[in-house]
Amino acid sequence: NAGVMQNPRHLVRRRGQEARLRCSPMKGHSHVYWYRQLPEEGLKFMVYLQKENIIDESGMPKERFSAEFPKEGPSILRIQQVVRGDSAAYFCASPLSHRLDTGELFFGEGSRLTVL
Amino acid sequence: GENVEQHPSTLSVQEGDSAVIKCTYSDSASNYFPWYKQELGKGPQLIIDIRSNVGEKKDQRIAVTLNKTAKHFSLHITETQPEDSAVYFCAAKPGGSYIPTFGRGTSLIVHP
């Protein structure tokens, strides 16, 4: 999965703390998707961003979750006041092609959040 | 929005057998159907995809079929090998949307 870089790969937080997950898309690309994978479940869409703009956040929980993709630096998914139910793998993806409507996604290796 | 159902959730086969995973979708506007393979501890990787202007696509031991009338599509793996063991996800994306919707995944186990 070279190209889409996520960090940290593993993150442990206690209930009430904040979690920040970072993603850099494939070189030359300026769009990222965030998906969440709960244990024994599929990939659930959270948010789709381009630099400095949120395109679609229809899958984001209404509270505690936010995402940004600044002009400089990686995209950040931020979870405030984490609860045990936030424990999951969070994947970032970059469109494979510069044609954004093709739907072809290249995923990173994921960030695995564990909330104690 | 789009809803994708995937079956079975677990599939166990002997090495050399074929494996078939089936998905249905709800949005008749969907026109792109990718399949991803996820190995343990890794991110999903695109292995094959099909668009609504074709009914079948093949790449070595894997093939996908699409029935737009019935709104279902399938992944076929022939001559399975232990390294095919992984979780497989189907997805569907409506035309005009940027967001693929994924199925819940199928855990394929190939016994040597």
Chai-1 contact restraints between the chains, C-beta under 6 A:
chainA,res_idxA,chainB,res_idxB,connection_type,confidence,min_distance_angstrom,max_distance_angstrom,comment,restraint_id
A,N1,B,G43,contact,1.0,0.0,6.0,A-B,restraint_1
A,E41,B,R104,contact,1.0,0.0,6.0,A-B,restraint_2
A,G42,B,F102,contact,1.0,0.0,6.0,A-B,restraint_3
A,G42,B,G103,contact,1.0,0.0,6.0,A-B,restraint_4
A,G42,B,R104,contact,1.0,0.0,6.0,A-B,restraint_5
A,G42,B,G105,contact,1.0,0.0,6.0,A-B,restraint_6
A,L43,B,F102,contact,1.0,0.0,6.0,A-B,restraint_7
A,F45,B,I99,contact,1.0,0.0,6.0,A-B,restraint_8
A,Y48,B,Y98,contact,1.0,0.0,6.0,A-B,restraint_9
A,F91,B,G43,contact,1.0,0.0,6.0,A-B,restraint_10
A,L100,B,Y98,contact,1.0,0.0,6.0,A-B,restraint_11
A,G103,B,Y32,contact,1.0,0.0,6.0,A-B,restraint_12
A,G103,B,K93,contact,1.0,0.0,6.0,A-B,restraint_13
A,G103,B,P100,contact,1.0,0.0,6.0,A-B,restraint_14
A,F107,B,G43,contact,1.0,0.0,6.0,A-B,restraint_15
A,F107,B,P44,contact,1.0,0.0,6.0,A-B,restraint_16
A,G108,B,G43,contact,1.0,0.0,6.0,A-B,restraint_17
A,E109,B,K42,contact,1.0,0.0,6.0,A-B,restraint_18
A,E109,B,G43,contact,1.0,0.0,6.0,A-B,restraint_19
A,G110,B,G43,contact,1.0,0.0,6.0,A-B,restraint_20
